[in-house]
Amino acid sequence: MQKCFRCSLCKMVPLPTVLNSRYSDGCPASRLFHFHGYSGSGKSIMALSLIDGRIQVDKTLAEITYACTTCGLCDVSCKFIMEAERQFVNMALREHIVDEGYAMPAHQSMIENLKEYRHPAGKIENTALDWANDLRLKVLPDETAPILLFTGCLQCTDPGAADVTRKLARLLIQAGVDFGIMRDNTISCGLPAYWTGHRDVFTQTANNLTNLLDEMKIQTVVAVSGSCLGALRSKYPEYNRGLKARVLHASEFLAQLIKDKCLPLPQPIVRKVTYHDPCYLGRQSEPPIAWVGENKITHGCMTYSDPPKEINRGVCGVYDEPRQVLRNIKGLDFIEMHRIREYSYCCGGGGGVPLAYPDLAQSAALDRIEEAVDVGAECLVTACHHCRANLSKSQQSMGESLLPVVDIIDLVFEAADIN
């Protein structure tokens, strides 16, 4: 925290990567509220003030801290010039606020539901297998399969997510993949608890799900949504432990099937599309790097690690595979936006923001859609249930339909031309 010298890089994408000054903002909260406290630097300064006893946790501090999508852009952008961990500070600050009894009221119902029903929406009356009741899928652990299709929780309450999940299952069937789904297919990965700083709830959820999946002895977990991938691959090892099974996102698995010619895509799609990198599929999907050493100071102020510490800079997220999939679809004209890969602009759908700050969620989504329209796209493609839902809902709330938003699985399914 003491390393911050207020360069404001946490508010923008690094200058050498700016392709259009209109799209140089990196932090949705800073862009909307125009005050330093909402930035990654601002939260670090407030956290340091707490440690030094200059301020106390109160409602105002909580409200400013939670006006953040926890996208992690401030973290990777800051690391462009220094070794610092803004995301760790952001989340530790949230966890401290929860411990002090100032959790956001808008999140309480969701957290209680996660604790009691393992789903943020509460008890799910209709079985999650309804979307698959005519597909004759294997149900684990009653049956065995080397691959688990991890559907996440949003498909239980969001018809769009359920449709995407069904399409992926049909694609895997078409490719001859031996896979199954969980008997209790309503279980959440728990990411909403991580987002909102409820560390104990997230750790317990991660522990329960990790034990369950490890007991199934599956070899590969394929996550439908990018947010689930980020939780399983990156946050579980940090807060609990990683899965024994290999964890892949659907786009990674589909890219390999297409490369191996197990999944032909004969149907051309004549459309100009752009791709939105989800935060938790991209920069937030890197597992934590173990390091043992000592942080030292030289010349009175310069810090360094001994031995040198490897830093997660967000560059090793899932970026290439979705683009490989899109480039393998005939007729598709794929164009990039200005802010991509580890410097992608957040859709506004994470961090518990849609519940507590719907204006921020909408503002971020509309900024991103404007960028997609500006590069000439006719369709915005993403690979996360939360991104697709917030980008679509934000347009609907404005009474507009600027750009259709689809999941990458939608396009693959269309190109596969399955009857």
N, C-alpha and C positions, 0 to 999 in steps of 0.2 A: 504493500500500500504506500509506503514511503517513497517508492520509486517514481510515482506519478508526478510529472512536472507540468501537467495541464496543457499538453500539446494539442488536445482535442482530437487526436487520431481515432479515439474510441467513438467519435460521432460520425465518422465518414470512412469511406473506403480509402486505402492508401493512395496518395496522389499519383504515383506512377501507373496505377491501374485505372485511373479515371479516363473514360472514353468520351463522356459527355458531361459537362459541368452541371447540367440539369439533374443528372442522376449520380451525384457524388455523395449524397447522404447515405449513412450506413445504419444509424440507430433510429428506428421508428419513433421512440418516445422523445428523444431529443429533437427530432424534426417537428413533432406535433406540439410539444410544450415549450420549446425554445428557452430552456433553463438548464444550467450546468448540472444541477442536482440530479436530473433524470438520466444523465450519461453514465457510462462505466466509470469514468473518473470521479464524478460526483458521488456515486455510491461508495467508491473506495475511500474518499475523504470522510464521508459520514461514518463508515465503519471504523476508520482510524480514530475519529472523534469519540465514538463509543468506547473503544479500547482505552483511550487516554482519559476517559471520564469527563469530557467536555460537554457531552450531551447525553440524554437518556432516551430510551425507546418510548415513542408515543404514537398517537394515531397519525399525525402528519408524516412522521418518518416512515411508517408502514405504507401509507398511501403513495408516497413518492417511490419507495423501493419496489412496490408491486406494480407500478406503471411501467412494466418492462416485460417483453415477451421471452426473456431468457434465451434469446437466439444465439448469443455467443459471438456476435460480430465484433463487439468491443474487445473481446479477448484476442481473437486472431489478428485484428487490425492493430492492436497495441503491440503484439508480438512481431509486427513488421519491423520495429525499431528497438525493442527491448525484451528482456526475459521477465514476464510478469504473468500473473494468473487472475485476470479480471473475473472470469466466470466462477472460479472457486470463491472469490470474495463475494460476488453477487449472491451466490447460493448460501454461503455461510451467514450472510447478513439476513437473508430470509429466514433461515433456520433459527437464528437468534431471536428474531422478531416473534416467531411462533412460540418459542420457549418462554418469552416474556408476556405471552397472552394477548398479542396484538395481531393474530392471524386475521386475514380478510374475511368478513362475514359472508361475502359472496361465494367463498370456497368451502364453507363449513359442511354444507349438505353433501357435496361431492366427496369430501374426505371421510365423512361418517359412512357414506355408502360404500366406499372402498374398503373400509375396515370391516363392515358387517357383511357385505354381499360380494366383495371382490370386483365390483363394477361401479364406476362413478355415477351412473344413473340410478342405482338402487337394484332392487330385485327384478330380474328379467323374467316376466311371466311366460312369454313365448320362447320355446327352446331355440337356441341359435342354430340348430341343425335344420331349421325350416328352409333356409336358403339352399340347402343341399339335399333335401329329402328325396329327390328323384335322381340323384347322381350316383348313388350306391358307393359312397366313399367309405374307406376304412375308418373306424372309430377307435382311437387309442385311449387307454391301453387295452381295451377289450380285444383288439386285434393288433398285429404288429406291422410296422413299416419303417424303412430306414429314414424316411423324410416326413417331418411334421409341417403342415401348413398352419402357421400361427396367424390367426385372423385378427387378433386384437379385439377391443371392446366396442369400437365405434360402429362396427357392422351390426350390432344388436339394436341400435337406435337410429341409425342413419341409413335410409333406403339406398342412397348412392353408394355408400361403403359396402353394403351387402351385395349390391349388383357387381361392383368391382371384384369382390371376393369370389363370387360365383363364377365370374368370367375367368379368373385366374385358375380356379379348380378345373374348369373345362379345358383350359389350355394345357394344364398338366396331364389331364386324361388323354387329350389329343396326342401329346408327345410320348405317351406310354410310361409316365413316371409312376413309380411305386411310392405312394404317399398316403397320409391319413390326416384326420383332424382330431382334436381333443374331444373327449366325451362332454366335458363341461367347456363348451366353446364360448362362454361369456366372460372368462377370466381376463382381467385387465393386466397389462404389464406394469401398471402402477405409476406411469410417468406423470400423470397429473399431481401426484403427491410430491414427486421430485420438483416439479415446476413451482409448486406453491410453498416449498420449504418445510413440508411435514416429513422430516427425515425418518422418524421412527416408523411411520406408516409405509413409506417407500421401501425402507430396509426390510421390513417384515414381509411386504408383498414380494419383493425380489427374492427373499430367502425361500418363501413358500413355493413360488413358481419355479425357481431353480431346482429345488429338491424334487418337485413333481416331474419336471422335464428330464432331469438326470435319471430318475427311476425308470422312465420309459425306455432308456437305452437307445434313443434315436441317434442317428449320425448327423443329421442336418436339420436345422430349423430355418424355414423360409418365412420371413415376415412379410405380410401384405403391405403394411404401411411403413413409411420412412420413420415416423415417430417411434414405433415399436422397435425398429432396427436400432435406433439410437439408444433406446433404453437397454435393450438386451446386450448389445455389443460394447457400449461405452459406459453407461451408468451402473449397470449391475456389477462389473468388476470393481468400480470405485466404491460403491456403498455396501456390497455384499461379496459376491464372487462371480466369476464368469461361468457360463454354461460349459459342460463337457463337450456338447455337440458344437459343430460349426454353425455359425449364425450368418445367414445371407438375406439380403433383400430380394424381393421378387424380381426386380430389374436385373440383378446380378445373375439370378438363376435362369431367367429367360434369355439373357444375352448368351449364356453358355449353351442352352438348348438350341438357339438359332445358329450359333457358330458350329455346333456339332451336327447341324442339319436334321435335328430331331423334331424341329418345329418349323415347317415351311410357312412362308408368308406370301402366298400367291396373289392376294387381292391388292391392287394399287390403291393408294389413298392420295388423291390430288388435293393437297391442302398445305398452306404455309403455316408452320407451327414454330413456337419457341418453347423453351423448357425452363421451368422454375426449379432451382435446387432447393429442396427442403432443408431447413437448418439441421434437423436431427438425423437426416440421411447423409448430409454433407459434413460440414465442419464439426458437428457435435457427435459424430459416430466413431471417432478415434478412441480406442481403449486407452486408459491411463498408462503411462510409462513408468515402470518401477525404477527408482533411483535411490542409491545409498551414497551419501557423501556429506560435504559440509559447504555451507554458504559462507564466503569470506569477503572481506573488504580490503581494498588496497588504495593507496594514495588518499586515504581519509574518507573517500566517498564512493569509489567504484566497486561494485559488487561483482563477484564471479563465483561459479560453483566448481568444486574440486572433488572428484573428477568432473569434467564438463557434463552438464545435464542435457539430455535429449529433450526437445520441446515439442509438444503437440501444437502445430501451427494450423491445423485444419486442412492441410493439403492432401491428406490420405483418406478422405471420406469417399463416399460412393458418388463419383462424378462421371467416370468414363462409361460405365456400363449402360446407364440410361441413354446416353448419346449414341452408343453403339447400336442399341435397339432401334432408336429412331432412324438412324442412317441405313438400317437394313429394311426399312419399310419402303416399298416401291412407290414412286410418285410424290413422296413427302418432301417438301421444301423446308429444311430445318435451318432456322436462323437463331443466333444467340442474342440475348439481351446485353445491356451494358454492364450489369453487376451479376457476375456468375461465379460458380464454384465456391471457394471458401469465402468470397466476398459477396455472396448472394444476399439480396435484400429480403428480409423476413416478410412472410405473408400476413403476420399479425395473429395467427391462430394458436400460438403457444403461450406458456407461462401463466395460464389461467386468466389471460387478458380478456378473451371474449365474454367471460362471466363478470369480471370486475370493472373492466374498462372497454365497453363495446365501441366507444368512439375511437379509441386507439386501434382496436382490431380492424375497424372499418377503414380508418385512415391509411394504415399500412397496406391493406389489401388493395385499395384503390390506387395508391402510389405504384404498386407493383403492376397492376393491370394497365395503368397508363404507360408504363415503360414497355410492356409487351405490345401495346397498340402502336407505340412510337416507332418500334423497329419493323412494323409492317406485318405482324403476326395476325392470322385469322383464328388462331386457337392457342390457348395457353395450356401446356401439358405439365403435370407435376407427378409426384410419386409418393404422396402422403395423404392419408384421409383428412387430417386436420387442415392441410393446405388447401385441398380441393374444396372442402366444406366452407372455410372462411372466405376464400376468394369468390366462391359462387354466392354465398349468403350476403356478402357485403355489396355486391352488385344489385341483388334483389331488394335489399333494404333501401337502396337509392332509387328503386323503381326503374333501373336501367339494365341493359344487357349489353355491356360494351364488348365482351369477349367470352365465348364459351370456354369453360374450364373442364378439362378431362384428366383422368388418370392415365398414365402411360399404358396400363393394362387394357384400358378401353381401346386404344389404338392397335395394340398387338392382337387383340381379339378380333377386331374388324379386319385387320390384314390377314389373319389366319383363315378367315372365311369359313368358320365352323358352322355347320347347319344348325 
